[in-house]
């Protein structure tokens, strides 16, 4: 399990966020972003997901659920990044 005060990146590329949060592929991630299913910001040609905003949306405003979702996401992100580095 992750630490209680988990440090998450401010934003992630849409495909990375969607892979970790929903186990979605790249095309599905961009389609979800285009539909507005996930919150995104566009910087130049990049589609980024503000991580904390997206996690708060997933939690539906419940602070306890947000805490659990954040910890779960952080653990999955750590695992994903370790796999990508290998």
Buried (B, 14 or more C-beta within 10 A) or exposed (E): EBEEEBEBBEBBBBBBBBBBBBEBEEEBBBBBBEEEBBBBEEEEEEBBBBBBBBBBBBBEEEEEBBBEBBBBBBBBBEEEEEEEEE
